Amino acid sequence: MGNYWEENKTAAAPSTGEGEKQVKALSRDKEAFEDFIDHQRDKGMKGYIVSTNIAQDDDMDDTLSFLFREPKPASYDRYSKTASTSPTKAMRTFVLDNICDEQRDELDEALGKWPAMGISLGEKLLYMLGLSKTTTVRKL
């Protein structure tokens, strides 16, 4: 199986910098992302589309979409072993461990620019493994 972007380079937005990867447009280009999802679905991939909105100030509002595989318990184990020493690094590793291969570099670059985004994405992946927002306890 080849890389989607190697097969479909024309679907990417024009490069804005020398040496910039065309993959960069995938999370921001809704049409290219939908084509990518259809291609992955045709190949039999099952996963989850996670979209997040980055709004640093009034002039900047950006929505990024990523395709993740279902997290495996082993990935969670790696996360939980390192979370106490470096929570940000652990969450970054967790989300990069579960992103589809074609978007790995793009997500890594985005996490370098917005490190806290890993917490938002990782939280959604943790919900897939059973983390609950609402857990109650009651005394008998």
N, C-alpha and C positions, 0 to 999 in steps of 0.2 A: 504494500500500500504506500503510495506516494503522499507527500505533503500536499494538502489542498492548494496552498498558495503557490507551490511550484507548478502545479497543473493549471492554475487559473490566475496568473499574474495580472491579466488585463482587468480583473474585477477590482483590484485595489486602487485606491486614490493615488493621484500623482505624487511622486516623492517631493518632499519639501527641503531636503538637505542631502548633501553629498554622502553617499554610503548608507543612507537611511533605508531600513528594511520596509518593503511594501506591506508586510504583515501588520504594521502599525495601525492601519486604517480599520482593521477588522472590528475591534471593540467599539469604535465610534461611528462606523458606517453601517447604518441599519440594513440597507439593502444587501451589502456584501456579507454582513453577518447572517442574514436570513438565508442567502444562497449557501453559505458555509454550513449552516445547520441542516438544510435540506440534503446537502452532499453527505454529511456525517450520518444522517438518518438513513439514507440510501445504502450506506456501507454497513448498517446494522448497529451503529453506536447508540448506546443509551446513556443519557446524562441529564444534566440540569443546567438550564440557562439562568445565570445569576446576573442581574443588572444592578448597578449602584450609581447614585448621583453624587457628583463631586461639586460642591458650591463653596469655594473658598471666600468669595466676596460677591458683591452685587454685579460685577462685570464678568464673573466666571461661573458658568453653570454647564457641567459636562456630564453626560450619562455614558457609562461604559458597560458593555455586556460581555460576559465570558461564558464559555461552555466548560462545565466541570463533569468529571466522572463521579459516580457515587463513591464517597469515601469508604475506604476499607478500615476494619478495626486495627490493622497493623499501622496504618497512617496515623490513626488517633493515638495509638500507643507511643509512637515516636513523638507526637505533639505533647502528650502528657508528661513524658520523661524530661523534656527540656523546658516546659512552660514555667516552672518555678525559678529557674535561673535566668531565663531571658524570654519573657512572654511575647514580645514583639517578634523576635527572631523565630520562636517556635511557631507562631501563627503564620508568619511568612512562609516558612518551610512547609507547613500543613497545606496552605492553599496552593503553593507551587507543586506540591506532591500530587494534587488532585485535578489540576487544570489539564485540559486536552493539550496534546503535544504542540499543535499548531499555534496556540496562544501563549505558550509558556514564556517566551522571550518578551512578548508584549506585556504580560502581567508583571513580570520581573521588573521591567522598566517603569511601569505605573506604580508599583510598590516602592521603588526607589524615590519616585517623586512625591507620592502620598503614602507614607508608611502606615498611617492609621487605617487606610483602606483595607489592609489585611485583616483587621479585627472584624470589620463589617462582613467581609466575604467569608471569613472563617467561621463566624457565628452561624451563618446560614448553613454551611457545611456540617457544623456540629449538630444542628437541629436534625439533619438527616440521619445522624447516628444515635438520636434519642435524647439530646439535650432539650429540656423543656423550659419555656418561659414561665409557665405556670405550674408550680408544684405546690401542693398544700399538705399540711400536716395538721392533725387534730388529736388532741389528748383524749383518751378514753376515760 
